[in-house]
Amino acid sequence: MTDIWYKTCLRCGGEMEEGFALDETYGEKKQGQWIQGEPKKSIWTGLKLSGRKKLPIAAYRCMECGFLDLFARDKA
Ligand SMILES: [Zn+2]
């Protein structure tokens, strides 16, 4: 499998550092997730997520200009 992640900033060509999006609720820390489709409200859970595709978000940050590049890759 080819690694499509790159370590150079698209905006300024600076060096990117690896990180991820944080999802912090009620003191619980998790990796943020990308959810397929539009947000639909649920009176039970806040948002309806059943049947949606969910992928963990990886984030690269440029150490020069702060540009963020987000990836939600399907696990192969
Ligand atoms: Zn940059």
N, CA, C, O and the ligand as a Tripos MOL2 file, in Angstrom:
@<TRIPOS>MOLECULE
protein
  305   303    77     0     0
PROTEIN
NO_CHARGES

@<TRIPOS>ATOM
      1 N           0.8380   -1.2050    0.0000 N.3       1 MET1
      2 CA          0.0000    0.0000    0.0000 C.3       1 MET1
      3 C           0.8690    1.2500    0.0000 C.2       1 MET1
      4 O           1.8530    1.3370    0.7350 O.2       1 MET1
      5 N           0.5020    2.1980   -0.8160 N.am      2 THR2
      6 CA          1.2750    3.4370   -0.8980 C.3       2 THR2
      7 C           0.8480    4.4140    0.1920 C.2       2 THR2
      8 O          -0.3460    4.5970    0.4310 O.2       2 THR2
      9 N           1.7970    5.0260    0.8380 N.am      3 ASP3
     10 CA          1.4900    6.0100    1.8780 C.3       3 ASP3
     11 C           1.2780    7.3650    1.2160 C.2       3 ASP3
     12 O           2.2140    7.9350    0.6550 O.2       3 ASP3
     13 N           0.0260    7.8960    1.2800 N.am      4 ILE4
     14 CA         -0.2740    9.1680    0.6230 C.3       4 ILE4
     15 C           0.0260   10.3680    1.5220 C.2       4 ILE4
     16 O          -0.0280   11.5080    1.0610 O.2       4 ILE4
     17 N           0.3460   10.1240    2.8180 N.am      5 TRP5
     18 CA          0.6170   11.2250    3.7310 C.3       5 TRP5
     19 C           1.9340   11.8580    3.3440 C.2       5 TRP5
     20 O           2.9140   11.1740    3.0490 O.2       5 TRP5
     21 N           1.9350   13.1600    3.3520 N.am      6 TYR6
     22 CA          3.1590   13.8650    3.0350 C.3       6 TYR6
     23 C           3.5170   14.7700    4.2020 C.2       6 TYR6
     24 O           2.6580   15.1090    5.0160 O.2       6 TYR6
     25 N           4.7550   15.1530    4.2820 N.am      7 LYS7
     26 CA          5.2370   15.8770    5.4480 C.3       7 LYS7
     27 C           5.6410   17.3060    5.1070 C.2       7 LYS7
     28 O           6.3790   17.9460    5.8570 O.2       7 LYS7
     29 N           5.1450   17.8110    3.9510 N.am      8 THR8
     30 CA          5.4740   19.1650    3.5400 C.3       8 THR8
     31 C           4.1910   19.9840    3.4290 C.2       8 THR8
     32 O           3.2050   19.5230    2.8540 O.2       8 THR8
     33 N           4.2030   21.2040    3.9820 N.am      9 CYS9
     34 CA          3.0250   22.0660    3.9830 C.3       9 CYS9
     35 C           2.6370   22.4840    2.5650 C.2       9 CYS9
     36 O           3.4870   22.8830    1.7670 O.2       9 CYS9
     37 N           1.3180   22.3860    2.2610 N.am     10 LEU10
     38 CA          0.8160   22.7740    0.9350 C.3      10 LEU10
     39 C           0.9080   24.2890    0.7200 C.2      10 LEU10
     40 O           1.0110   24.7540   -0.4150 O.2      10 LEU10
     41 N           0.8690   25.0490    1.8110 N.am     11 ARG11
     42 CA          0.8370   26.5070    1.6980 C.3      11 ARG11
     43 C           2.2230   27.1230    1.6160 C.2      11 ARG11
     44 O           2.4970   27.9440    0.7410 O.2      11 ARG11
     45 N           3.1090   26.7150    2.5510 N.am     12 CYS12
     46 CA          4.3950   27.4000    2.6290 C.3      12 CYS12
     47 C           5.5820   26.4760    2.4250 C.2      12 CYS12
     48 O           6.7210   26.9400    2.3710 O.2      12 CYS12
     49 N           5.3350   25.1660    2.3100 N.am     13 GLY13
     50 CA          6.4220   24.2240    2.1080 C.3      13 GLY13
     51 C           7.1770   23.8870    3.3830 C.2      13 GLY13
     52 O           8.2180   23.2320    3.3450 O.2      13 GLY13
     53 N           6.6370   24.3450    4.5310 N.am     14 GLY14
     54 CA          7.2770   24.0760    5.8240 C.3      14 GLY14
     55 C           7.1180   22.6260    6.2520 C.2      14 GLY14
     56 O           6.4280   21.8420    5.6010 O.2      14 GLY14
     57 N           7.7730   22.2830    7.3630 N.am     15 GLU15
     58 CA          7.7340   20.9130    7.8710 C.3      15 GLU15
     59 C           6.4420   20.6730    8.6550 C.2      15 GLU15
     60 O           6.0370   21.5080    9.4640 O.2      15 GLU15
     61 N           5.7860   19.5070    8.4060 N.am     16 MET16
     62 CA          4.5480   19.1550    9.0920 C.3      16 MET16
     63 C           4.8410   18.2050   10.2450 C.2      16 MET16
     64 O           5.6810   17.3130   10.1240 O.2      16 MET16
     65 N           4.1320   18.4020   11.3880 N.am     17 GLU17
     66 CA          4.2390   17.4500   12.4850 C.3      17 GLU17
     67 C           2.9260   16.7000   12.6030 C.2      17 GLU17
     68 O           1.8520   17.2600   12.3810 O.2      17 GLU17
     69 N           3.0240   15.4050   12.9610 N.am     18 GLU18
     70 CA          1.8510   14.5410   13.0220 C.3      18 GLU18
     71 C           1.0880   14.7550   14.3210 C.2      18 GLU18
     72 O           1.6860   14.9940   15.3700 O.2      18 GLU18
     73 N          -0.2430   14.6660   14.2440 N.am     19 GLY19
     74 CA         -1.1030   14.7440   15.4270 C.3      19 GLY19
     75 C          -2.4580   14.1630   15.0980 C.2      19 GLY19
     76 O          -2.6080   13.4270   14.1220 O.2      19 GLY19
     77 N          -3.4460   14.4940   15.9100 N.am     20 PHE20
     78 CA         -4.8080   14.0130   15.6390 C.3      20 PHE20
     79 C          -5.8080   14.9670   16.2630 C.2      20 PHE20
     80 O          -5.4520   15.7810   17.1150 O.2      20 PHE20
     81 N          -7.0800   14.8640   15.8320 N.am     21 ALA21
     82 CA         -8.1530   15.6870   16.3740 C.3      21 ALA21
     83 C          -8.6320   15.0590   17.6760 C.2      21 ALA21
     84 O          -8.8760   13.8530   17.7310 O.2      21 ALA21
     85 N          -8.7680   15.8700   18.7250 N.am     22 LEU22
     86 CA         -9.2070   15.3620   20.0250 C.3      22 LEU22
     87 C         -10.7060   15.5690   20.1940 C.2      22 LEU22
     88 O         -11.2470   16.6200   19.8520 O.2      22 LEU22
     89 N         -11.3660   14.5410   20.7310 N.am     23 ASP23
     90 CA        -12.7800   14.5990   21.0590 C.3      23 ASP23
     91 C         -12.8640   14.4390   22.5750 C.2      23 ASP23
     92 O         -12.6900   13.3360   23.0940 O.2      23 ASP23
     93 N         -13.1300   15.5400   23.2860 N.am     24 GLU24
     94 CA        -13.1260   15.4960   24.7510 C.3      24 GLU24
     95 C         -14.5100   15.8430   25.2790 C.2      24 GLU24
     96 O         -14.9740   16.9730   25.1230 O.2      24 GLU24
     97 N         -15.1610   14.8810   25.8970 N.am     25 THR25
     98 CA        -16.4800   15.1290   26.4810 C.3      25 THR25
     99 C         -16.5620   14.4830   27.8470 C.2      25 THR25
    100 O         -16.1610   13.3330   28.0230 O.2      25 THR25
    101 N         -17.0800   15.2210   28.8160 N.am     26 TYR26
    102 CA        -17.2510   14.7350   30.1860 C.3      26 TYR26
    103 C         -15.9730   14.1080   30.7320 C.2      26 TYR26
    104 O         -16.0140   13.0650   31.3860 O.2      26 TYR26
    105 N         -14.8440   14.7460   30.4610 N.am     27 GLY27
    106 CA        -13.5730   14.2730   30.9950 C.3      27 GLY27
    107 C         -12.9840   13.0880   30.2600 C.2      27 GLY27
    108 O         -11.9000   12.6170   30.6060 O.2      27 GLY27
    109 N         -13.6980   12.5930   29.2330 N.am     28 GLU28
    110 CA        -13.1910   11.4560   28.4670 C.3      28 GLU28
    111 C         -12.4790   11.9710   27.2230 C.2      28 GLU28
    112 O         -13.0120   12.8130   26.5000 O.2      28 GLU28
    113 N         -11.2740   11.4640   26.9750 N.am     29 LYS29
    114 CA        -10.5050   11.9060   25.8170 C.3      29 LYS29
    115 C         -10.4520   10.7960   24.7730 C.2      29 LYS29
    116 O         -10.0390    9.6720   25.0570 O.2      29 LYS29
    117 N         -10.8810   11.1380   23.5540 N.am     30 LYS30
    118 CA        -10.8620   10.1730   22.4450 C.3      30 LYS30
    119 C         -10.3410   10.8540   21.1950 C.2      30 LYS30
    120 O         -10.3030   12.0810   21.1020 O.2      30 LYS30
    121 N          -9.9430   10.0380   20.2400 N.am     31 GLN31
    122 CA         -9.5480   10.5980   18.9480 C.3      31 GLN31
    123 C         -10.7980   11.0230   18.2090 C.2      31 GLN31
    124 O         -11.7590   10.2590   18.1150 O.2      31 GLN31
    125 N         -10.7920   12.2660   17.6720 N.am     32 GLY32
    126 CA        -11.9300   12.7790   16.9260 C.3      32 GLY32
    127 C         -12.2120   11.9340   15.6980 C.2      32 GLY32
    128 O         -11.3060   11.3210   15.1330 O.2      32 GLY32
    129 N         -13.4800   11.9030   15.2840 N.am     33 GLN33
    130 CA        -13.8490   11.0690   14.1540 C.3      33 GLN33
    131 C         -14.5580   11.8690   13.0820 C.2      33 GLN33
    132 O         -15.3020   12.8090   13.3620 O.2      33 GLN33
    133 N         -14.3080   11.4720   11.8550 N.am     34 TRP34
    134 CA        -15.0540   11.9920   10.7190 C.3      34 TRP34
    135 C         -16.2960   11.1350   10.5630 C.2      34 TRP34
    136 O         -16.2230    9.9070   10.6040 O.2      34 TRP34
    137 N         -17.4730   11.8060   10.3780 N.am     35 ILE35
    138 CA        -18.7400   11.0870   10.2110 C.3      35 ILE35
    139 C         -19.3020   11.4050    8.8310 C.2      35 ILE35
    140 O         -19.3640   12.5640    8.4210 O.2      35 ILE35
    141 N         -19.7050   10.3650    8.1300 N.am     36 GLN36
    142 CA        -20.2770   10.5050    6.7890 C.3      36 GLN36
    143 C         -21.6260   11.2190    6.8490 C.2      36 GLN36
    144 O         -22.4210   10.9520    7.7490 O.2      36 GLN36
    145 N         -21.8920   12.1100    5.9190 N.am     37 GLY37
    146 CA        -23.2050   12.7480    5.7670 C.3      37 GLY37
    147 C         -23.3830   14.0000    6.6050 C.2      37 GLY37
    148 O         -22.4450   14.4730    7.2470 O.2      37 GLY37
    149 N         -24.6150   14.5400    6.5920 N.am     38 GLU38
    150 CA        -24.9290   15.7580    7.3490 C.3      38 GLU38
    151 C         -25.2930   15.3980    8.7910 C.2      38 GLU38
    152 O         -25.8060   14.3090    9.0480 O.2      38 GLU38
    153 N         -25.0250   16.3250    9.7470 N.am     39 PRO39
    154 CA        -25.4280   16.0550   11.1280 C.3      39 PRO39
    155 C         -26.9540   16.0810   11.2740 C.2      39 PRO39
    156 O         -27.6030   17.0410   10.8600 O.2      39 PRO39
    157 N         -27.5160   15.0350   11.8570 N.am     40 LYS40
    158 CA        -28.9610   14.9660   12.1100 C.3      40 LYS40
    159 C         -29.1730   14.8410   13.6090 C.2      40 LYS40
    160 O         -28.5830   13.9710   14.2500 O.2      40 LYS40
    161 N         -30.0120   15.7060   14.1750 N.am     41 LYS41
    162 CA        -30.2090   15.7020   15.6240 C.3      41 LYS41
    163 C         -31.0380   14.5130   16.0940 C.2      41 LYS41
    164 O         -31.9790   14.0760   15.4300 O.2      41 LYS41
    165 N         -30.6550   14.0050   17.2640 N.am     42 SER42
    166 CA        -31.4120   12.9490   17.9250 C.3      42 SER42
    167 C         -31.7220   13.4310   19.3250 C.2      42 SER42
    168 O         -30.8480   13.9880   19.9890 O.2      42 SER42
    169 N         -32.9660   13.2290   19.8000 N.am     43 ILE43
    170 CA        -33.2920   13.6550   21.1690 C.3      43 ILE43
    171 C         -32.6560   12.7270   22.1920 C.2      43 ILE43
    172 O         -32.5780   13.0790   23.3690 O.2      43 ILE43
    173 N         -32.2030   11.5590   21.7760 N.am     44 TRP44
    174 CA        -31.6410   10.5850   22.7110 C.3      44 TRP44
    175 C         -30.1330   10.7500   22.8780 C.2      44 TRP44
    176 O         -29.6330   10.7540   24.0030 O.2      44 TRP44
    177 N         -29.4090   10.8870   21.7760 N.am     45 THR45
    178 CA        -27.9480   10.8530   21.8670 C.3      45 THR45
    179 C         -27.2820   12.1350   21.4000 C.2      45 THR45
    180 O         -26.0540   12.2000   21.3480 O.2      45 THR45
    181 N         -28.0790   13.1870   21.0510 N.am     46 GLY46
    182 CA        -27.4910   14.4180   20.5520 C.3      46 GLY46
    183 C         -27.4510   14.4300   19.0400 C.2      46 GLY46
    184 O         -27.9780   15.3420   18.4040 O.2      46 GLY46
    185 N         -26.8190   13.4090   18.4590 N.am     47 LEU47
    186 CA        -26.7570   13.2880   17.0010 C.3      47 LEU47
    187 C         -27.0000   11.8400   16.6060 C.2      47 LEU47
    188 O         -26.5680   10.9090   17.2860 O.2      47 LEU47
    189 N         -27.7100   11.6720   15.4760 N.am     48 LYS48
    190 CA        -27.9220   10.3210   14.9460 C.3      48 LYS48
    191 C         -26.7040    9.8890   14.1470 C.2      48 LYS48
    192 O         -26.3090   10.5560   13.1910 O.2      48 LYS48
    193 N         -26.1110    8.7690   14.5420 N.am     49 LEU49
    194 CA        -24.9000    8.3080   13.8540 C.3      49 LEU49
    195 C         -25.0350    6.8930   13.3140 C.2      49 LEU49
    196 O         -24.1080    6.3800   12.6880 O.2      49 LEU49
    197 N         -26.1880    6.2480   13.5500 N.am     50 SER50
    198 CA        -26.3130    4.8430   13.1640 C.3      50 SER50
    199 C         -26.2320    4.6780   11.6500 C.2      50 SER50
    200 O         -26.8270    5.4460   10.8940 O.2      50 SER50
    201 N         -25.4980    3.6810   11.2290 N.am     51 GLY51
    202 CA        -25.3540    3.3920    9.8130 C.3      51 GLY51
    203 C         -24.3610    4.2840    9.0900 C.2      51 GLY51
    204 O         -24.1140    4.1000    7.8980 O.2      51 GLY51
    205 N         -23.7810    5.2660    9.8130 N.am     52 ARG52
    206 CA        -22.8230    6.1650    9.1690 C.3      52 ARG52
    207 C         -21.4340    5.5510    9.1760 C.2      52 ARG52
    208 O         -21.0710    4.7610   10.0470 O.2      52 ARG52
    209 N         -20.6840    5.9490    8.1740 N.am     53 LYS53
    210 CA        -19.2700    5.5860    8.1540 C.3      53 LYS53
    211 C         -18.5370    6.4930    9.1390 C.2      53 LYS53
    212 O         -18.7530    7.7050    9.1410 O.2      53 LYS53
    213 N         -17.6700    5.9180    9.9790 N.am     54 LYS54
    214 CA        -16.8870    6.6840   10.9480 C.3      54 LYS54
    215 C         -15.4100    6.3650   10.7700 C.2      54 LYS54
    216 O         -15.0200    5.2010   10.6730 O.2      54 LYS54
    217 N         -14.5920    7.4180   10.7280 N.am     55 LEU55
    218 CA        -13.1530    7.2090   10.5850 C.3      55 LEU55
    219 C         -12.3890    8.1290   11.5220 C.2      55 LEU55
    220 O         -12.7390    9.3020   11.6530 O.2      55 LEU55
    221 N         -11.3460    7.6150   12.1780 N.am     56 PRO56
    222 CA        -10.5470    8.4760   13.0410 C.3      56 PRO56
    223 C          -9.8120    9.5420   12.2350 C.2      56 PRO56
    224 O          -9.3420    9.2750   11.1290 O.2      56 PRO56
    225 N          -9.7130   10.7500   12.7880 N.am     57 ILE57
    226 CA         -9.0880   11.8730   12.0860 C.3      57 ILE57
    227 C          -7.6190   12.0130   12.4920 C.2      57 ILE57
    228 O          -7.2950   12.1870   13.6670 O.2      57 ILE57
    229 N          -6.7490   11.9320   11.5010 N.am     58 ALA58
    230 CA         -5.3390   12.2340   11.7100 C.3      58 ALA58
    231 C          -5.1020   13.6560   11.1990 C.2      58 ALA58
    232 O          -5.6550   14.0430   10.1690 O.2      58 ALA58
    233 N          -4.2910   14.4260   11.9040 N.am     59 ALA59
    234 CA         -4.0720   15.8250   11.5400 C.3      59 ALA59
    235 C          -2.5870   16.1430   11.5020 C.2      59 ALA59
    236 O          -1.8540   15.8660   12.4520 O.2      59 ALA59
    237 N          -2.1590   16.7200   10.4080 N.am     60 TYR60
    238 CA         -0.7800   17.2060   10.3210 C.3      60 TYR60
    239 C          -0.7990   18.7150   10.4500 C.2      60 TYR60
    240 O          -1.6360   19.3830    9.8430 O.2      60 TYR60
    241 N           0.1320   19.2640   11.2480 N.am     61 ARG61
    242 CA          0.2050   20.7020   11.4760 C.3      61 ARG61
    243 C           1.5340   21.2440   10.9830 C.2      61 ARG61
    244 O           2.5940   20.7000   11.2920 O.2      61 ARG61
    245 N           1.4660   22.3370   10.2040 N.am     62 CYS62
    246 CA          2.6940   22.9630    9.7390 C.3      62 CYS62
    247 C           3.3460   23.7280   10.8760 C.2      62 CYS62
    248 O           2.6990   24.5530   11.5210 O.2      62 CYS62
    249 N           4.6080   23.4640   11.1260 N.am     63 MET63
    250 CA          5.3240   24.1240   12.2200 C.3      63 MET63
    251 C           5.7180   25.5460   11.8530 C.2      63 MET63
    252 O           6.1300   26.3210   12.7170 O.2      63 MET63
    253 N           5.5930   25.8990   10.5570 N.am     64 GLU64
    254 CA          5.9350   27.2540   10.1170 C.3      64 GLU64
    255 C           4.7180   28.1860   10.1720 C.2      64 GLU64
    256 O           4.7800   29.2440   10.7980 O.2      64 GLU64
    257 N           3.5900   27.7920    9.5060 N.am     65 CYS65
    258 CA          2.4360   28.6890    9.3890 C.3      65 CYS65
    259 C           1.2000   28.1990   10.1330 C.2      65 CYS65
    260 O           0.2100   28.9270   10.2130 O.2      65 CYS65
    261 N           1.2280   26.9860   10.6810 N.am     66 GLY66
    262 CA          0.0920   26.4850   11.4580 C.3      66 GLY66
    263 C          -1.0060   25.8440   10.6280 C.2      66 GLY66
    264 O          -2.0310   25.4450   11.1800 O.2      66 GLY66
    265 N          -0.8220   25.7330    9.3200 N.am     67 PHE67
    266 CA         -1.8070   25.1000    8.4470 C.3      67 PHE67
    267 C          -2.0660   23.6610    8.8910 C.2      67 PHE67
    268 O          -1.1330   22.9180    9.1960 O.2      67 PHE67
    269 N          -3.3660   23.2700    8.9240 N.am     68 LEU68
    270 CA         -3.7190   21.9030    9.3050 C.3      68 LEU68
    271 C          -4.1860   21.1230    8.0840 C.2      68 LEU68
    272 O          -4.9520   21.6240    7.2610 O.2      68 LEU68
    273 N          -3.7170   19.9110    7.9870 N.am     69 ASP69
    274 CA         -4.1440   19.0140    6.9320 C.3      69 ASP69
    275 C          -4.7540   17.7880    7.6180 C.2      69 ASP69
    276 O          -4.0820   17.0980    8.3840 O.2      69 ASP69
    277 N          -6.0300   17.5270    7.3360 N.am     70 LEU70
    278 CA         -6.7320   16.4420    8.0140 C.3      70 LEU70
    279 C          -6.9120   15.2400    7.0950 C.2      70 LEU70
    280 O          -7.1640   15.3860    5.8990 O.2      70 LEU70
    281 N          -6.7790   14.0540    7.6760 N.am     71 PHE71
    282 CA         -6.9580   12.8170    6.9370 C.3      71 PHE71
    283 C          -7.9010   11.8990    7.6900 C.2      71 PHE71
    284 O          -7.7620   11.7300    8.9010 O.2      71 PHE71
    285 N          -8.8580   11.3030    6.9950 N.am     72 ALA72
    286 CA         -9.7120   10.2710    7.5700 C.3      72 ALA72
    287 C          -9.6490    9.0960    6.6080 C.2      72 ALA72
    288 O         -10.4630    8.9720    5.6930 O.2      72 ALA72
    289 N          -8.6710    8.2460    6.8350 N.am     73 ARG73
    290 CA         -8.4110    7.1720    5.8720 C.3      73 ARG73
    291 C          -9.1470    5.8980    6.2250 C.2      73 ARG73
    292 O          -9.2630    5.5320    7.3940 O.2      73 ARG73
    293 N          -9.6440    5.2280    5.1960 N.am     74 ASP74
    294 CA        -10.1900    3.8880    5.3710 C.3      74 ASP74
    295 C          -9.0480    2.9710    5.7310 C.2      74 ASP74
    296 O          -7.9740    3.0300    5.1320 O.2      74 ASP74
    297 N          -9.2880    2.1090    6.7280 N.am     75 LYS75
    298 CA         -8.2780    1.1270    7.0710 C.3      75 LYS75
    299 C          -8.2790    0.0480    5.9930 C.2      75 LYS75
    300 O          -9.3220   -0.5300    5.6870 O.2      75 LYS75
    301 N          -7.1330   -0.2170    5.4310 N.am     76 ALA76
    302 CA         -7.0570   -1.2000    4.3490 C.3      76 ALA76
    303 C          -6.9780   -2.6040    4.9490 C.2      76 ALA76
    304 O          -6.9070   -3.5880    4.2120 O.2      76 ALA76
    305 ZN          2.9850   26.0740    6.2770 Zn       77 ZN77
@<TRIPOS>BOND
     1     1     2 1
     2     2     3 1
     3     3     4 2
     4     3     5 am
     5     5     6 1
     6     6     7 1
     7     7     8 2
     8     7     9 am
     9     9    10 1
    10    10    11 1
    11    11    12 2
    12    11    13 am
    13    13    14 1
    14    14    15 1
    15    15    16 2
    16    15    17 am
    17    17    18 1
    18    18    19 1
    19    19    20 2
    20    19    21 am
    21    21    22 1
    22    22    23 1
    23    23    24 2
    24    23    25 am
    25    25    26 1
    26    26    27 1
    27    27    28 2
    28    27    29 am
    29    29    30 1
    30    30    31 1
    31    31    32 2
    32    31    33 am
    33    33    34 1
    34    34    35 1
    35    35    36 2
    36    35    37 am
    37    37    38 1
    38    38    39 1
    39    39    40 2
    40    39    41 am
    41    41    42 1
    42    42    43 1
    43    43    44 2
    44    43    45 am
    45    45    46 1
    46    46    47 1
    47    47    48 2
    48    47    49 am
    49    49    50 1
    50    50    51 1
    51    51    52 2
    52    51    53 am
    53    53    54 1
    54    54    55 1
    55    55    56 2
    56    55    57 am
    57    57    58 1
    58    58    59 1
    59    59    60 2
    60    59    61 am
    61    61    62 1
    62    62    63 1
    63    63    64 2
    64    63    65 am
    65    65    66 1
    66    66    67 1
    67    67    68 2
    68    67    69 am
    69    69    70 1
    70    70    71 1
    71    71    72 2
    72    71    73 am
    73    73    74 1
    74    74    75 1
    75    75    76 2
    76    75    77 am
    77    77    78 1
    78    78    79 1
    79    79    80 2
    80    79    81 am
    81    81    82 1
    82    82    83 1
    83    83    84 2
    84    83    85 am
    85    85    86 1
    86    86    87 1
    87    87    88 2
    88    87    89 am
    89    89    90 1
    90    90    91 1
    91    91    92 2
    92    91    93 am
    93    93    94 1
    94    94    95 1
    95    95    96 2
    96    95    97 am
    97    97    98 1
    98    98    99 1
    99    99   100 2
   100    99   101 am
   101   101   102 1
   102   102   103 1
   103   103   104 2
   104   103   105 am
   105   105   106 1
   106   106   107 1
   107   107   108 2
   108   107   109 am
   109   109   110 1
   110   110   111 1
   111   111   112 2
   112   111   113 am
   113   113   114 1
   114   114   115 1
   115   115   116 2
   116   115   117 am
   117   117   118 1
   118   118   119 1
   119   119   120 2
   120   119   121 am
   121   121   122 1
   122   122   123 1
   123   123   124 2
   124   123   125 am
   125   125   126 1
   126   126   127 1
   127   127   128 2
   128   127   129 am
   129   129   130 1
   130   130   131 1
   131   131   132 2
   132   131   133 am
   133   133   134 1
   134   134   135 1
   135   135   136 2
   136   135   137 am
   137   137   138 1
   138   138   139 1
   139   139   140 2
   140   139   141 am
   141   141   142 1
   142   142   143 1
   143   143   144 2
   144   143   145 am
   145   145   146 1
   146   146   147 1
   147   147   148 2
   148   147   149 am
   149   149   150 1
   150   150   151 1
   151   151   152 2
   152   151   153 am
   153   153   154 1
   154   154   155 1
   155   155   156 2
   156   155   157 am
   157   157   158 1
   158   158   159 1
   159   159   160 2
   160   159   161 am
   161   161   162 1
   162   162   163 1
   163   163   164 2
   164   163   165 am
   165   165   166 1
   166   166   167 1
   167   167   168 2
   168   167   169 am
   169   169   170 1
   170   170   171 1
   171   171   172 2
   172   171   173 am
   173   173   174 1
   174   174   175 1
   175   175   176 2
   176   175   177 am
   177   177   178 1
   178   178   179 1
   179   179   180 2
   180   179   181 am
   181   181   182 1
   182   182   183 1
   183   183   184 2
   184   183   185 am
   185   185   186 1
   186   186   187 1
   187   187   188 2
   188   187   189 am
   189   189   190 1
   190   190   191 1
   191   191   192 2
   192   191   193 am
   193   193   194 1
   194   194   195 1
   195   195   196 2
   196   195   197 am
   197   197   198 1
   198   198   199 1
   199   199   200 2
   200   199   201 am
   201   201   202 1
   202   202   203 1
   203   203   204 2
   204   203   205 am
   205   205   206 1
   206   206   207 1
   207   207   208 2
   208   207   209 am
   209   209   210 1
   210   210   211 1
   211   211   212 2
   212   211   213 am
   213   213   214 1
   214   214   215 1
   215   215   216 2
   216   215   217 am
   217   217   218 1
   218   218   219 1
   219   219   220 2
   220   219   221 am
   221   221   222 1
   222   222   223 1
   223   223   224 2
   224   223   225 am
   225   225   226 1
   226   226   227 1
   227   227   228 2
   228   227   229 am
   229   229   230 1
   230   230   231 1
   231   231   232 2
   232   231   233 am
   233   233   234 1
   234   234   235 1
   235   235   236 2
   236   235   237 am
   237   237   238 1
   238   238   239 1
   239   239   240 2
   240   239   241 am
   241   241   242 1
   242   242   243 1
   243   243   244 2
   244   243   245 am
   245   245   246 1
   246   246   247 1
   247   247   248 2
   248   247   249 am
   249   249   250 1
   250   250   251 1
   251   251   252 2
   252   251   253 am
   253   253   254 1
   254   254   255 1
   255   255   256 2
   256   255   257 am
   257   257   258 1
   258   258   259 1
   259   259   260 2
   260   259   261 am
   261   261   262 1
   262   262   263 1
   263   263   264 2
   264   263   265 am
   265   265   266 1
   266   266   267 1
   267   267   268 2
   268   267   269 am
   269   269   270 1
   270   270   271 1
   271   271   272 2
   272   271   273 am
   273   273   274 1
   274   274   275 1
   275   275   276 2
   276   275   277 am
   277   277   278 1
   278   278   279 1
   279   279   280 2
   280   279   281 am
   281   281   282 1
   282   282   283 1
   283   283   284 2
   284   283   285 am
   285   285   286 1
   286   286   287 1
   287   287   288 2
   288   287   289 am
   289   289   290 1
   290   290   291 1
   291   291   292 2
   292   291   293 am
   293   293   294 1
   294   294   295 1
   295   295   296 2
   296   295   297 am
   297   297   298 1
   298   298   299 1
   299   299   300 2
   300   299   301 am
   301   301   302 1
   302   302   303 1
   303   303   304 2
@<TRIPOS>SUBSTRUCTURE
     1 MET1         2 RESIDUE 1 A MET
     2 THR2         6 RESIDUE 1 A THR
     3 ASP3        10 RESIDUE 1 A ASP
     4 ILE4        14 RESIDUE 1 A ILE
     5 TRP5        18 RESIDUE 1 A TRP
     6 TYR6        22 RESIDUE 1 A TYR
     7 LYS7        26 RESIDUE 1 A LYS
     8 THR8        30 RESIDUE 1 A THR
     9 CYS9        34 RESIDUE 1 A CYS
    10 LEU10       38 RESIDUE 1 A LEU
    11 ARG11       42 RESIDUE 1 A ARG
    12 CYS12       46 RESIDUE 1 A CYS
    13 GLY13       50 RESIDUE 1 A GLY
    14 GLY14       54 RESIDUE 1 A GLY
    15 GLU15       58 RESIDUE 1 A GLU
    16 MET16       62 RESIDUE 1 A MET
    17 GLU17       66 RESIDUE 1 A GLU
    18 GLU18       70 RESIDUE 1 A GLU
    19 GLY19       74 RESIDUE 1 A GLY
    20 PHE20       78 RESIDUE 1 A PHE
    21 ALA21       82 RESIDUE 1 A ALA
    22 LEU22       86 RESIDUE 1 A LEU
    23 ASP23       90 RESIDUE 1 A ASP
    24 GLU24       94 RESIDUE 1 A GLU
    25 THR25       98 RESIDUE 1 A THR
    26 TYR26      102 RESIDUE 1 A TYR
    27 GLY27      106 RESIDUE 1 A GLY
    28 GLU28      110 RESIDUE 1 A GLU
    29 LYS29      114 RESIDUE 1 A LYS
    30 LYS30      118 RESIDUE 1 A LYS
    31 GLN31      122 RESIDUE 1 A GLN
    32 GLY32      126 RESIDUE 1 A GLY
    33 GLN33      130 RESIDUE 1 A GLN
    34 TRP34      134 RESIDUE 1 A TRP
    35 ILE35      138 RESIDUE 1 A ILE
    36 GLN36      142 RESIDUE 1 A GLN
    37 GLY37      146 RESIDUE 1 A GLY
    38 GLU38      150 RESIDUE 1 A GLU
    39 PRO39      154 RESIDUE 1 A PRO
    40 LYS40      158 RESIDUE 1 A LYS
    41 LYS41      162 RESIDUE 1 A LYS
    42 SER42      166 RESIDUE 1 A SER
    43 ILE43      170 RESIDUE 1 A ILE
    44 TRP44      174 RESIDUE 1 A TRP
    45 THR45      178 RESIDUE 1 A THR
    46 GLY46      182 RESIDUE 1 A GLY
    47 LEU47      186 RESIDUE 1 A LEU
    48 LYS48      190 RESIDUE 1 A LYS
    49 LEU49      194 RESIDUE 1 A LEU
    50 SER50      198 RESIDUE 1 A SER
    51 GLY51      202 RESIDUE 1 A GLY
    52 ARG52      206 RESIDUE 1 A ARG
    53 LYS53      210 RESIDUE 1 A LYS
    54 LYS54      214 RESIDUE 1 A LYS
    55 LEU55      218 RESIDUE 1 A LEU
    56 PRO56      222 RESIDUE 1 A PRO
    57 ILE57      226 RESIDUE 1 A ILE
    58 ALA58      230 RESIDUE 1 A ALA
    59 ALA59      234 RESIDUE 1 A ALA
    60 TYR60      238 RESIDUE 1 A TYR
    61 ARG61      242 RESIDUE 1 A ARG
    62 CYS62      246 RESIDUE 1 A CYS
    63 MET63      250 RESIDUE 1 A MET
    64 GLU64      254 RESIDUE 1 A GLU
    65 CYS65      258 RESIDUE 1 A CYS
    66 GLY66      262 RESIDUE 1 A GLY
    67 PHE67      266 RESIDUE 1 A PHE
    68 LEU68      270 RESIDUE 1 A LEU
    69 ASP69      274 RESIDUE 1 A ASP
    70 LEU70      278 RESIDUE 1 A LEU
    71 PHE71      282 RESIDUE 1 A PHE
    72 ALA72      286 RESIDUE 1 A ALA
    73 ARG73      290 RESIDUE 1 A ARG
    74 ASP74      294 RESIDUE 1 A ASP
    75 LYS75      298 RESIDUE 1 A LYS
    76 ALA76      302 RESIDUE 1 A ALA
    77 ZN77       305 GROUP 0 **** ****
